[in-house]
Amino acid sequence: MPRVLPRVTAESASARPRLPMRVAIWLLDNPRLGDAPSVKRFAGHLLKQPARQGVVLAQSRLGQLLCRDCGNTRDRRMGVDMLRQAARAGDRRAQLELGRFYSQPQINESQQARHWLESATMQGSQEAKHLLSRL
């Protein structure tokens, strides 16, 4: 007897938990695994599709990976764009990361840094509040 597969609609597909994204976040947050370059590369690969689909958490985490761990300018630029999208959607972690990024001496865009750090502070980030006081 042939096996009948359930019909997958757009609604049911989006309602299912995003397993690749959950695995990627677990890997990145795991203290023993999260620092390994190969794990970061794999997690970034898992986050790419949800980030393209507009999942704010995936945009935030992939943006952080690209800004912190990539040596080339193109990936860093893509990371900043991902962070900006997530920050505009209200992601506190992305706002904090953008504030850090723009306050780096080699970037030195204090107005942008202040904007994103103030946004993160309004959402309760103590680290953003501390960085804002140092600007």
N, C-alpha and C positions, 0 to 999 in steps of 0.2 A: 504494500500500500504506500503510495507516495506521501511524503511528509509535506504538509501545508504550512508555509511560513506566514506569520502574521504580516499584514500589510503595514508598511512604514510610511506614514505621512509626515509632512513637515512639522506638524504640531507634536506628534508623538516623538519624533527625533529630537526636537528641541527640549522636550520635557524630560528626556532621559538624562541622568547625570553624565557629565562629560568626563569619562574615565581617563582619557589621556591627560587632560588638564589636571585632574586630581593626582594622578601618578607623578606628573612633573613637579607639582607643588610639594608633594610628599618628599620626593627626591631632593629638591632644593632645600627644604627645611630640615632634612635629616642631618644631624650633626656629624655623623661618620661619613656620609656620602656626598653631601652638598658642596663640598669644597673641591672635589675632584673635577678636573677639566673635562674628562669624558662624560661624566654625569651631567655637568652643566650643558654640554653640547647636546646630549640626548634630551634633556629636559627642554631646552630651547626648541628642538625639533618638534617635541610634543605640544608645545605652547603656540607654535606658529599658526596652525589652522584656526584654533579658537580666537586668537588675537585678530586674525584677518576677518573673522565673523563678527567682531565687535564686542567680544567678551572682555569686560573691563579688567577683571583680575588677570586674565592671560596677557592683556596689553601691558599691564603694570609690571608683572613679573618678567616678561620677555624684554621689555624696555630696560629694566634694571640689569638683566644679564648682558644685553648688548652694550649698555653704557659702561658697565664696570669691568667686564671680562673680555671685551673685544679690542684688539689692537688697531684695527683699521678704521679710518674716518667714516667710510660708508656705513658700516655696521653701527657705529656710534651715532651717526645722524639718524638712522632708522630707529635706534633705541630711544633717542630724544623724542622723535615723532610719536612712538608708541606711548611713552610716558606722558606726553602732552595730551594725547587723546584720553588716556585714563584719568589724568589729573582734571581735565575739563569735565569729565563725567563724575568727579567728586571723590576719586580714590586718594585717600590720605597718604598712603605709602608713595604713590607716584608724585604727589605734590611735594613731599619731603625730598624725594630723590631729585626732582627738578631743582628745588631750592639749593640742594647740595651741589648739583652740577653747575648751576649758574654762578655760584659763589666761589668756585675754584679760581685760583689766581690766574691760570692761563685762559680762562673764559671771561671772568670778571664782568659779568652783567648784573650788577647789584640791584637794578630795578626789577629785573625778572626774578632774581633770587628772592628779593623781598616779597614780591607778589605771591610766589608759590609757597614760601615759608609762612606767610600770614594766613594763606588758605589752609595749610596743614595745621597751624596753631588753632585756628577757629574750630577745627574738628577734634581738638584735644591732644595733639602731638606735643609732648614735652620736649622732645629732641628738636623739633622745629622752633619751639619757643626759645630754647637755648641758643640755637644757631642764629636766630633772628636778633637776639640781644648782642651777639658778637659782630653782626654786620655793622 
